[in-house]
């Protein structure tokens, strides 16, 4: 558990050296694409952070470029049915598309206005991107499965700087990997459905 990250505290043997050198406050997939390309071209460690809800402190990395997705919130699109890009089949159930930085508590509230719910975590500070890439444990998982099992499509910026959609019909290997493979491991989520 040595990530060399810490919180500055005069009584703790710690310095600011565990923090990123660069921070990008992303508000679009294009912002993330530029940041990923910059990090790759300059051989800079990259980390992704929305709310920072990670007790292992992996959202802070020394000498890195940190992409903050915390402002990629809302952008909600509600669907009575959903047809993933590139698929010939329509999924006949309700769905919501949200920015990867959207807070679980806000999604619960928005869906409750429509008499709907979602398999999601209970922490108010948890966001969709980290929640789903971590597998998506929920109080109702024993009934409906993990949150990652409920994802129909993601938009993601890959390590090569491409903005792609991944679902069962296109980029299926990436779609499988990001649902529980760890935050930022395979790219940076921008939207989820």
DRENKOLTOR-672923 format. One record per residue: residue in three letters; x, y, z of N, C-alpha, C in turn; residue number from 1. Coordinates in steps of 0.1 Angstrom, whole numbers, plus 2048, in hexadecimal, padded with zeros to 3 digits. Layout:
<pts>
{ALA,{X,Y,Z},{X,Y,Z},{X,Y,Z},NUM},
...
</pts>
This chain:
<pts>
{UNK,{808,7F4,800},{800,800,800},{809,80D,800},1},
{UNK,{814,80D,7F9},{81C,818,7F9},{81A,820,7EC},2},
{UNK,{811,829,7EC},{80E,831,7E0},{815,83F,7E1},3},
{UNK,{81C,841,7EC},{823,84E,7EF},{819,859,7EF},4},
{UNK,{80D,857,7F2},{803,862,7F2},{800,865,801},5},
{UNK,{7FD,872,804},{7FA,875,811},{7F2,882,812},6},
{UNK,{7EE,886,81E},{7E7,892,820},{7F0,89B,828},7},
{UNK,{7F3,8A7,824},{7FD,8AF,82C},{7F8,8B1,83A},8},
{UNK,{800,8AE,843},{7FD,8AF,851},{80A,8B2,859},9},
{UNK,{80C,8BD,85F},{819,8C0,866},{81D,8B6,870},10},
{UNK,{814,8AE,875},{818,8A3,87F},{81B,896,878},11},
{UNK,{819,895,86B},{81B,888,864},{828,889,85C},12},
{UNK,{82F,87E,85B},{83B,87E,853},{838,87E,844},13},
{UNK,{834,889,83F},{82E,889,831},{832,896,82B},14},
{UNK,{832,896,81D},{835,8A3,816},{82B,8A3,80A},15},
{UNK,{82B,8AE,803},{823,8B0,7F7},{828,8A8,7EC},16},
{UNK,{832,8A0,7ED},{838,899,7E2},{82F,88E,7DD},17},
{UNK,{825,88A,7E5},{81C,87F,7E1},{811,884,7D8},18},
{UNK,{811,890,7D4},{806,896,7CC},{80A,898,7BD},19},
{UNK,{7FF,899,7B5},{802,89B,7A7},{809,8A8,7A4},20},
{UNK,{810,8A8,799},{817,8B5,794},{80D,8BD,78C},21},
{UNK,{805,8B5,784},{7FB,8BB,77B},{7ED,8B7,77E},22},
{UNK,{7E3,8BF,77D},{7D6,8BC,77F},{7CD,8C1,773},23},
{UNK,{7C5,8B9,76D},{7BC,8BD,763},{7AE,8BC,768},24},
{UNK,{7A6,8C7,769},{799,8C7,76D},{790,8C4,761},25},
{UNK,{78E,8B8,75D},{787,8B4,751},{778,8B7,752},26},
{UNK,{773,8BC,747},{765,8BD,746},{75F,8B7,739},27},
{UNK,{768,8B0,731},{764,8AA,725},{76D,89E,722},28},
{UNK,{769,896,719},{772,88B,714},{77E,891,70D},29},
{UNK,{77C,89C,706},{788,8A2,6FF},{792,8A7,709},30},
{UNK,{78E,8AD,714},{798,8B1,71F},{7A0,8A5,723},31},
{UNK,{799,89A,725},{7A0,88D,72A},{7A9,888,71F},32},
{UNK,{7A5,889,712},{7AD,884,707},{7BA,88C,707},33},
{UNK,{7BA,89A,708},{7C5,8A2,708},{7CF,89E,714},34},
{UNK,{7C9,89C,71F},{7D1,899,72B},{7D8,88B,72A},35},
{UNK,{7D0,882,725},{7D6,874,723},{7E2,875,719},36},
{UNK,{7DF,87C,70E},{7EA,87D,704},{7F6,884,709},37},
{UNK,{7F4,88F,711},{7FF,896,717},{807,88D,720},38},
{UNK,{800,886,729},{807,87D,732},{80F,872,72B},39},
{UNK,{809,86C,721},{80F,861,719},{81C,867,712},40},
{UNK,{81A,872,70B},{825,877,703},{831,87C,70C},41},
{UNK,{82E,880,719},{838,885,722},{83C,87B,72D},42},
{UNK,{837,86E,72B},{83A,864,735},{838,868,743},43},
{UNK,{82C,86D,745},{827,871,753},{81D,868,758},44},
{UNK,{81F,864,765},{815,85B,76B},{808,862,76B},45},
{UNK,{7FD,85A,769},{7F0,85F,768},{7E7,859,773},46},
{UNK,{7DE,861,779},{7D4,85C,782},{7C7,863,780},47},
{UNK,{7BC,85D,784},{7AF,862,781},{7A8,864,78F},48},
{UNK,{7A1,86F,790},{79A,872,79D},{78D,879,79A},49},
{UNK,{782,875,7A0},{776,87C,7A0},{773,882,7AD},50},
{UNK,{76E,87A,7B7},{76C,87E,7C4},{778,87B,7CD},51},
{UNK,{780,872,7C9},{78C,86E,7D2},{788,863,7DC},52},
{UNK,{77C,85D,7DA},{777,853,7E4},{77F,846,7E2},53},
{UNK,{78B,845,7E9},{793,83A,7E8},{79C,839,7F4},54},
{UNK,{799,831,7FD},{7A1,831,80A},{7AF,82C,808},55},
{UNK,{7B2,827,7FD},{7C0,823,7FA},{7C8,82F,7F4},56},
{UNK,{7C2,83A,7F2},{7C8,846,7ED},{7CE,845,7DF},57},
{UNK,{7C8,83D,7D7},{7CE,83B,7C9},{7CA,847,7C0},58},
{UNK,{7C2,850,7C5},{7BE,85B,7BD},{7C8,867,7BE},59},
{UNK,{7D2,865,7C5},{7DE,86E,7C6},{7EA,867,7C3},60},
{UNK,{7F2,86B,7BA},{7FE,864,7B6},{809,86F,7B4},61},
{UNK,{815,86B,7BA},{820,875,7B9},{825,877,7AB},62},
{UNK,{829,883,7A8},{82E,887,79B},{826,883,78F},63},
{UNK,{819,885,790},{810,880,786},{808,88B,780},64},
{UNK,{800,887,776},{7F5,890,771},{7E8,88A,775},65},
{UNK,{7E0,892,77C},{7D4,88D,782},{7C8,892,77A},66},
{UNK,{7C0,889,774},{7B4,88E,76D},{7A8,88D,777},67},
{UNK,{7A2,899,779},{797,89A,782},{78A,899,779},68},
{UNK,{782,88F,77B},{775,88E,774},{769,893,77C},69},
{UNK,{76C,89A,787},{762,89E,791},{758,8A8,78B},70},
{UNK,{75B,8AE,780},{752,8B8,77A},{74B,8B2,76E},71},
{UNK,{74D,8A5,76C},{745,89E,761},{739,898,767},72},
{UNK,{730,8A0,76C},{725,89C,774},{718,89E,76C},73},
{UNK,{70D,897,770},{700,89A,76A},{701,895,75C},74},
{UNK,{6FD,89E,752},{6FC,89A,744},{6F3,88E,743},75},
{UNK,{6E9,88D,74B},{6E0,882,74B},{6D8,881,73F},76},
{UNK,{6D7,875,73A},{6CE,871,72F},{6C6,865,734},77},
{UNK,{6B9,866,733},{6B0,85B,738},{6AB,854,72C},78},
{UNK,{6AB,847,72D},{6A7,83E,722},{69C,834,727},79},
{UNK,{691,833,71F},{687,829,721},{68C,81C,71C},80},
{UNK,{695,81C,712},{69C,810,70E},{6A9,815,709},81},
{UNK,{6B3,80C,707},{6C0,811,703},{6C6,808,6F9},82},
{UNK,{6CB,80D,6EE},{6D2,806,6E4},{6E1,80A,6E3},83},
{UNK,{6EA,802,6E8},{6F8,806,6E8},{6FD,808,6DA},84},
{UNK,{706,812,6D9},{70C,814,6CC},{712,808,6C5},85},
{UNK,{70F,805,6B9},{715,7FA,6B2},{70D,7ED,6B4},86},
{UNK,{703,7ED,6BC},{6FB,7E1,6BF},{6EF,7E1,6B7},87},
{UNK,{6EA,7D5,6B4},{6DD,7D4,6AD},{6D2,7D2,6B6},88},
{UNK,{6D5,7CF,6C3},{6CA,7CC,6CC},{6C8,7D8,6D6},89},
{UNK,{6BB,7DA,6D8},{6B7,7E4,6E2},{6B4,7DE,6EF},90},
{UNK,{6B9,7E4,6FA},{6B7,7DF,707},{6AA,7E5,70C},91},
{UNK,{6A0,7DD,70F},{692,7E2,712},{691,7E4,721},92},
{UNK,{698,7ED,726},{696,7F1,734},{69B,800,735},93},
{UNK,{698,806,740},{69C,814,742},{6AB,814,745},94},
{UNK,{6B1,820,742},{6BF,822,744},{6C2,831,745},95},
{UNK,{6CD,834,74B},{6D1,842,74C},{6E0,843,748},96},
{UNK,{6E3,84D,740},{6F1,850,73D},{6F5,85C,745},97},
{UNK,{701,85B,74B},{706,865,754},{715,867,752},98},
{UNK,{719,874,755},{727,877,755},{72F,86E,75F},99},
{UNK,{73B,86A,75D},{742,861,766},{745,867,774},100},
{UNK,{744,875,775},{746,87B,782},{739,87D,789},101},
{UNK,{72E,878,784},{721,87A,78B},{721,873,798},102},
{UNK,{71C,879,7A2},{71B,874,7AF},{70F,86A,7B0},103},
{UNK,{711,85F,7B7},{707,855,7B9},{6FB,85B,7C0},104},
{UNK,{6FD,864,7CA},{6F1,86A,7D1},{6E8,872,7C7},105},
{UNK,{6EE,879,7BD},{6E7,881,7B4},{6DF,877,7AA},106},
{UNK,{6E6,86D,7A6},{6DF,863,79D},{6D3,85D,7A4},107},
{UNK,{6D5,859,7B1},{6C9,853,7B8},{6BE,85D,7B9},108},
{UNK,{6C1,86A,7BB},{6B7,874,7BC},{6B0,876,7AF},109},
{UNK,{6B8,877,7A4},{6B2,87A,797},{6A9,86E,793},110},
{UNK,{6AD,862,796},{6A5,856,792},{699,855,79B},111},
{UNK,{69A,859,7A7},{68E,858,7B0},{683,860,7AB},112},
{UNK,{686,86B,7A5},{67C,874,79F},{674,86D,794},113},
{UNK,{67A,862,78E},{673,85A,784},{66F,84D,789},114},
{UNK,{66F,84B,796},{66B,83F,79D},{674,833,798},115},
{UNK,{681,836,797},{68B,82C,793},{696,82C,79D},116},
{UNK,{69F,822,79C},{6AB,822,7A5},{6B6,81C,79C},117},
{UNK,{6C1,81A,7A2},{6CD,815,79B},{6D5,80D,7A5},118},
{UNK,{6DC,803,7A0},{6E5,7FB,7A9},{6F1,804,7AA},119},
{UNK,{6F3,809,7B6},{6FE,813,7B8},{702,813,7C7},120},
{UNK,{70D,819,7CA},{712,81A,7D8},{70A,824,7E0},121},
{UNK,{70D,824,7EC},{705,82D,7F5},{70D,839,7FA},122},
{UNK,{71A,83A,7F7},{722,845,7FC},{71F,852,7F3},123},
{UNK,{71C,85D,7F9},{718,869,7F2},{724,86E,7E9},124},
{UNK,{730,86B,7ED},{73C,870,7E6},{740,867,7DB},125},
{UNK,{73A,85C,7D9},{73D,852,7CF},{738,857,7C2},126},
{UNK,{741,855,7B7},{73D,859,7AA},{73C,84D,7A1},127},
{UNK,{735,84E,796},{732,843,78D},{73F,83C,787},128},
{UNK,{749,844,783},{755,83F,77D},{75C,835,786},129},
{UNK,{75F,83A,792},{767,832,79B},{75F,826,7A0},130},
{UNK,{752,829,7A3},{749,81E,7A8},{748,812,79E},131},
{UNK,{746,815,792},{745,80A,788},{752,803,784},132},
{UNK,{75D,80B,784},{769,805,781},{76F,7FD,78D},133},
{UNK,{769,7FF,798},{76C,7F7,7A4},{763,7EB,7A6},134},
{UNK,{75A,7E9,79D},{751,7DE,79D},{743,7E1,7A0},135},
{UNK,{741,7EB,7A9},{733,7F0,7AC},{72C,7E8,7B7},136},
{UNK,{731,7E8,7C3},{72A,7E1,7CE},{71F,7EA,7D3},137},
{UNK,{713,7E4,7D6},{707,7EB,7DA},{6FF,7E4,7E4},138},
{UNK,{6F8,7EB,7EC},{6EF,7E4,7F6},{6E5,7DA,7EF},139},
{UNK,{6E2,7DD,7E2},{6D9,7D4,7DB},{6E0,7CA,7D1},140},
{UNK,{6ED,7C9,7D3},{6F4,7C0,7CA},{6F0,7B1,7CB},141},
{UNK,{6EC,7AE,7D7},{6E8,7A0,7DA},{6DC,79C,7D2},142},
{UNK,{6D4,7A6,7CE},{6C8,7A4,7C6},{6CB,7A6,7B7},143},
{UNK,{6D2,7B1,7B4},{6D3,7B5,7A5},{6E1,7B4,7A0},144},
{UNK,{6EA,7AF,7A8},{6F8,7AE,7A3},{700,7BB,7A5},145},
{UNK,{70C,7BC,7A1},{714,7C7,7A3},{710,7D3,799},146},
{UNK,{714,7DF,79D},{711,7EA,794},{718,7E8,787},147},
{UNK,{724,7E3,786},{72B,7E0,77A},{723,7D7,770},148},
{UNK,{71B,7CE,776},{712,7C5,76E},{707,7CC,767},149},
{UNK,{704,7D9,76B},{6F8,7E0,766},{6FC,7EA,75B},150},
{UNK,{709,7EB,758},{70E,7F5,74E},{70B,7F0,740},151},
{UNK,{706,7F8,738},{703,7F5,72A},{70D,7FA,720},152},
{UNK,{713,806,724},{71D,80C,71B},{725,816,723},153},
{UNK,{732,818,71F},{73A,823,724},{741,82B,719},154},
{UNK,{743,837,71C},{74C,83F,713},{759,840,71B},155},
{UNK,{764,83E,715},{771,83D,71C},{77C,843,713},156},
{UNK,{786,84A,719},{792,84E,712},{79C,844,715},157},
{UNK,{7A1,83D,70B},{7AB,833,70C},{7B9,838,70F},158},
{UNK,{7C3,830,713},{7D0,834,715},{7D7,83A,709},159},
{UNK,{7D2,837,6FD},{7D7,83C,6F0},{7D0,849,6ED},160},
{UNK,{7C7,84E,6F5},{7C1,85B,6F3},{7B4,85B,6EA},161},
{UNK,{7AF,84F,6E7},{7A3,84E,6DF},{797,84E,6E8},162},
{UNK,{78D,855,6E4},{780,856,6EA},{777,84B,6E4},163},
{UNK,{774,841,6EB},{76C,836,6E5},{760,832,6EE},164},
{UNK,{756,82C,6E7},{74B,826,6EF},{74E,817,6F0},165},
{UNK,{74B,811,6FB},{74D,803,6FD},{740,7FD,702},166},
{UNK,{73C,7F2,6FC},{730,7EB,701},{732,7DC,6FC},167},
{UNK,{727,7D4,6FD},{728,7C6,6F9},{72B,7C5,6EA},168},
{UNK,{728,7CF,6E2},{72A,7CE,6D3},{736,7D4,6CD},169},
{UNK,{73C,7DD,6D4},{748,7E4,6CF},{752,7E6,6DB},170},
{UNK,{75E,7E4,6D9},{768,7E5,6E4},{764,7DC,6F0},171},
{UNK,{75F,7D1,6ED},{75A,7C8,6F7},{764,7C4,702},172},
{UNK,{771,7C2,6FE},{77B,7BF,708},{77D,7CA,712},173},
{UNK,{77D,7D6,70D},{77E,7E2,715},{772,7E4,71E},174},
{UNK,{766,7E1,718},{759,7E2,720},{75A,7D8,72C},175},
{UNK,{75E,7CC,729},{75F,7C2,734},{769,7C6,73E},176},
{UNK,{775,7CC,73A},{780,7CF,743},{77D,7DB,74C},177},
{UNK,{776,7E5,747},{774,7F1,750},{769,7EF,75A},178},
{UNK,{761,7E5,759},{757,7E2,763},{75C,7DA,76E},179},
{UNK,{765,7E0,776},{76A,7D9,782},{779,7D8,781},180},
{UNK,{77F,7DC,776},{78E,7DB,775},{796,7E5,77C},181},
{UNK,{790,7EE,783},{797,7F9,78A},{797,806,783},182},
{UNK,{796,810,78B},{795,81E,785},{7A2,822,77E},183},
{UNK,{7A0,827,772},{7AB,82C,76A},{7B4,821,764},184},
{UNK,{7B1,815,766},{7BA,80A,762},{7BA,808,753},185},
{UNK,{7AF,809,74D},{7AD,807,73E},{7AA,814,736},186},
{UNK,{7A9,81F,73E},{7A5,82C,738},{79E,834,741},187},
{UNK,{798,83F,73D},{791,849,745},{783,849,740},188},
{UNK,{77A,845,749},{76B,846,746},{767,854,745},189},
{UNK,{75E,857,73B},{758,864,73A},{749,864,73B},190},
{UNK,{743,859,737},{734,857,738},{731,848,73A},191},
{UNK,{726,846,741},{722,838,743},{713,837,741},192},
{UNK,{70E,82C,73C},{700,829,73B},{6FD,81C,741},193},
</pts>
